[in-house]
Every structure is written in C-alpha cells, then in structure tokens.
C-alpha cells in the first residue's frame, strides 16, 4: 500500500489504501462530531463558518476558524513535502512518516481527552486543530502517492465522481471500459469504508469515549505494518532463492 508511488500503483494497491484510511477517516469525523460538535476530516463547512464570522466581525472566532483551515492545509503540505523529498531515499519510509505523525496526533487527542479534558472552549479549539492537522496529513499522503486517485477524509468529490461515472455507465461503451469500472470500484470502496467507519465509531464512542482514537490508530498502524511485513517477506524470499543457488 505504501511502497509504490503514483502511476506504479495498481488498482488493488489503491483500494487497500483507500479502504483502511477511509475507514479511519470516517471514525475520526464522527467521533469529532459527537465529542466536539464539529467535523474534523474536511474543511468545506469551516470555509462557510469563516465567511460568516468575518461578516459578523468576530475577530477571535475568525482567527480560530482560519487556523483550523490552515492546519488542514499545512498537514497536506507537510505530508507531500516529506513524500517528494524522501521518496528517493526510501519510498516506504517517506510514505510511512505522515501516517506515524497522524497516529501521534490522534493518540495525543485520545490521551488528553481521556485524562485531562474539561470541556473548555480553548481545549476544544486546540484538540480540533490537532485533528484537522492529522486529517490533512492523511489526505495529503493518500492523494500524493496515488496521483490524486485516493482521497479518504471526505466524500464530496467522491460522491460527485460516482454520480458522473454511473451516468456514464448508462452507455454500453463506458460500461465496458476497464479503467472506468476500476475507478468506480475504488470510489465505491472508499465511500463504503468511510460510512462503515463512521457507523462503527458512533457505536463505539458510547462505550469507549475518547479511547475510540486509540482504535483509529490501530487501523493506521495496520496500514504501516502491512507493507513492512511485505518488504521483509520479499527480502526473505529473495535471500532464500539466492542461498538455493
């Protein structure tokens, strides 16, 4: 999932990456909505809030909402910065670091929320900022390494693309197009995984509270170690073949 970059990736690579990260994105967004009454996996709504706060002249709230949008932007920026500068050194490492940083952010939110959170406004604003940065990291990574084919923290573009694709499938020539069918399969898998993660998170929150962020981190850890295992296994097979000769 993380070893390959851009056009060298297969549909199966993108589906695996998309499903696991979309599932975690859905979990984070619903947990954020239930705990903080705000979305954290996308910034579409925050742009509208920013505009309304500017019109109202609320300077403090304008600064806070702008900082949330910037943190999502910076997460995506920083994620791609790591990818483009470290990929030549070690592709797997370059693609893993943004997820490691995301896991650290989510674990920090879960730990602070479980043991220290007092539901003050400033705490809520900071924790939301951390989560938006984490989601920016994830979305920037998946979009960057998949040549913009995989975006897993929000479904606006995904739903739009699915609508376009299914309208195209009303014509036989498009239904028989392997590339279009593959894209529809990928987007459908991402949408389904995101919804599944959101539903699971909604149920789990009532039993685990902030600990739901630990569970999200487990899914992201699976993404990281899946490729680590594949790399080690490939090296083991190569060494075994060499020894046999």
TAVEN-V967672 format. One record per residue. N is the residue number from 0. RES is the residue in one letter. PSI is psi in radians with two decimals (none if undefined). D_CENTER is the distance of its C-alpha to the mean C-alpha in Angstrom with 1 decimal. Layout:
N:RES:PSI:D_CENTER  N:RES:PSI:D_CENTER
This chain:
0:X:-0.65:13.5  1:X:-0.18:13.3  2:X:-0.53:17.0  3:X:2.74:17.4  4:X:2.36:16.7  5:X:-2.13:16.9  6:X:-0.21:19.9  7:X:-0.12:20.7  8:X:2.53:17.8  9:X:2.93:19.0  10:X:-0.70:17.8  11:X:-0.71:17.5  12:X:-0.82:15.3  13:X:-0.64:12.8  14:X:-0.78:13.2  15:X:-0.84:12.7  16:X:-0.78:9.5  17:X:-0.75:8.3  18:X:-0.85:9.9  19:X:-0.74:8.7  20:X:-0.57:4.9  21:X:-0.66:5.9  22:X:-0.78:8.4  23:X:-0.65:6.8  24:X:-0.72:5.1  25:X:-0.69:8.7  26:X:-0.79:10.3  27:X:-0.75:9.3  28:X:-0.75:10.3  29:X:-0.68:13.5  30:X:-0.74:14.4  31:X:-0.72:14.2  32:X:-0.74:16.4  33:X:-0.62:18.8  34:X:-0.82:19.2  35:X:-0.04:19.1  36:X:0.62:19.8  37:X:2.58:17.1  38:X:2.55:13.6  39:X:-0.05:10.9  40:X:0.00:7.7  41:X:2.89:9.9  42:X:0.20:13.3  43:X:-0.87:15.5  44:X:-0.56:17.6  45:X:-0.54:17.8  46:X:-0.69:19.6  47:X:-0.73:22.1  48:X:-0.71:22.6  49:X:-0.80:23.2  50:X:-0.75:25.8  51:X:-0.65:27.5  52:X:-0.62:27.8  53:X:-0.78:29.2  54:X:-0.69:31.7  55:X:-0.28:32.7  56:X:0.35:33.2  57:X:1.62:31.2  58:X:-0.71:30.5  59:X:-0.86:28.8  60:X:-0.60:26.3  61:X:-0.77:25.8  62:X:-0.70:25.1  63:X:-0.86:22.6  64:X:-0.67:20.6  65:X:-0.70:20.8  66:X:-0.61:19.5  67:X:-0.82:16.4  68:X:-0.74:15.8  69:X:-0.69:16.8  70:X:-0.67:14.4  71:X:-0.79:11.3  72:X:-0.80:13.3  73:X:-0.60:14.3  74:X:-0.78:10.9  75:X:-0.75:10.2  76:X:-0.84:13.9  77:X:-0.66:14.1  78:X:-0.86:11.3  79:X:-0.56:13.3  80:X:-0.76:16.5  81:X:-0.79:16.0  82:X:-0.85:15.3  83:X:-0.41:18.3  84:X:-0.39:20.6  85:X:-0.18:20.1  86:X:-0.61:19.6  87:X:-0.43:23.3  88:X:-0.91:23.9  89:X:1.85:21.5  90:X:-0.81:18.7  91:X:-0.76:17.2  92:X:-0.77:17.5  93:X:-0.65:16.0  94:X:-0.31:12.9  95:X:-0.60:12.8  96:X:-0.79:13.5  97:X:-0.65:10.3  98:X:-0.63:8.8  99:X:-0.77:12.2  100:X:-0.68:12.1  101:X:-0.76:9.0  102:X:-0.74:11.0  103:X:-0.75:14.0  104:X:-0.83:12.8  105:X:-0.68:11.9  106:X:-0.65:15.1  107:X:-0.75:17.0  108:X:-0.78:16.2  109:X:-0.77:17.2  110:X:-0.81:20.3  111:X:-0.76:21.4  112:X:-0.65:21.0  113:X:-0.63:22.8  114:X:-0.37:25.7  115:X:-0.29:26.2  116:X:2.22:24.6  117:X:0.21:27.6  118:X:0.52:25.9  119:X:2.80:27.2  120:X:-0.76:25.8  121:X:-0.66:25.2  122:X:-0.79:23.2  123:X:-0.76:21.0  124:X:-0.72:20.5  125:X:-0.79:19.6  126:X:-0.68:17.2  127:X:-0.69:15.4  128:X:-0.73:15.3  129:X:-0.73:13.8  130:X:-0.66:10.9  131:X:-0.66:10.4  132:X:-0.74:10.7  133:X:-0.74:8.1  134:X:-0.55:5.5  135:X:-0.71:7.4  136:X:-0.82:7.3  137:X:-0.82:3.8  138:X:-0.66:4.6  139:X:-0.70:8.0  140:X:-0.92:7.9  141:X:-0.68:7.0  142:X:-0.71:9.3  143:X:-0.88:11.7  144:X:-0.24:12.5  145:X:0.19:12.7  146:X:0.72:15.0  147:X:0.27:12.8  148:X:-0.47:12.9  149:X:2.02:9.3  150:X:2.16:7.1  151:X:0.14:4.8  152:X:-0.13:4.7  153:X:2.81:8.4  154:X:0.18:11.3  155:X:-0.96:14.1  156:X:-0.63:14.3  157:X:-0.80:13.5  158:X:-0.69:16.4  159:X:-0.83:18.5  160:X:-0.67:18.3  161:X:-0.69:19.1  162:X:-0.74:22.0  163:X:-0.78:23.3  164:X:-0.78:23.0  165:X:-0.50:24.8  166:X:-0.62:27.5  167:X:-0.56:28.0  168:X:-0.07:28.4  169:X:-0.22:31.5  170:X:2.36:33.2  171:X:-0.70:34.1  172:X:-0.57:33.5  173:X:-0.61:29.8  174:X:-0.54:29.5  175:X:0.00:30.9  176:X:1.98:28.5  177:X:-0.69:26.5  178:X:-0.75:23.8  179:X:-0.69:23.3  180:X:-0.69:23.3  181:X:-0.72:20.6  182:X:-0.72:18.4  183:X:-0.68:19.1  184:X:-0.76:18.4  185:X:-0.86:14.9  186:X:-0.65:14.1  187:X:-0.68:15.9  188:X:-0.71:14.1  189:X:-0.81:10.6  190:X:-0.75:12.4  191:X:-0.74:14.3  192:X:-0.71:11.6  193:X:-0.81:9.8  194:X:-0.74:13.4  195:X:-0.77:14.3  196:X:-0.69:11.7  197:X:-0.75:13.0  198:X:-0.80:16.5  199:X:-0.77:16.4  200:X:-0.70:15.0  201:X:-0.75:17.8  202:X:-0.78:20.4  203:X:-0.58:19.4  204:X:-0.67:19.3  205:X:-0.27:23.0  206:X:-0.48:23.9  207:X:-0.35:21.7  208:X:-2.32:20.9  209:X:-0.29:18.7  210:X:-0.19:18.7  211:X:-0.47:15.9  212:X:-0.44:13.5  213:X:-0.67:15.3  214:X:-0.67:14.5  215:X:-0.73:10.7  216:X:-0.56:11.5  217:X:-0.75:13.6  218:X:-0.70:11.1  219:X:-0.61:9.2  220:X:-0.64:12.8  221:X:-0.73:13.7  222:X:-0.77:11.4  223:X:-0.85:13.2  224:X:-0.32:16.6  225:X:-0.84:16.7  226:X:-0.58:17.1  227:X:-0.73:19.3  228:X:-0.75:21.5  229:X:-0.70:21.7  230:X:-0.82:22.8  231:X:-0.69:25.4  232:X:-0.70:26.6  233:X:-0.70:27.2  234:X:-0.65:29.1  235:X:-0.77:31.1  236:X:-0.71:32.1  237:X:-0.71:33.0  238:X:-0.68:35.1  239:X:-0.72:36.8  240:X:-0.71:37.8  241:X:-0.71:39.1  242:X:-0.58:41.2  243:X:-0.52:42.6  244:X:none:43.9
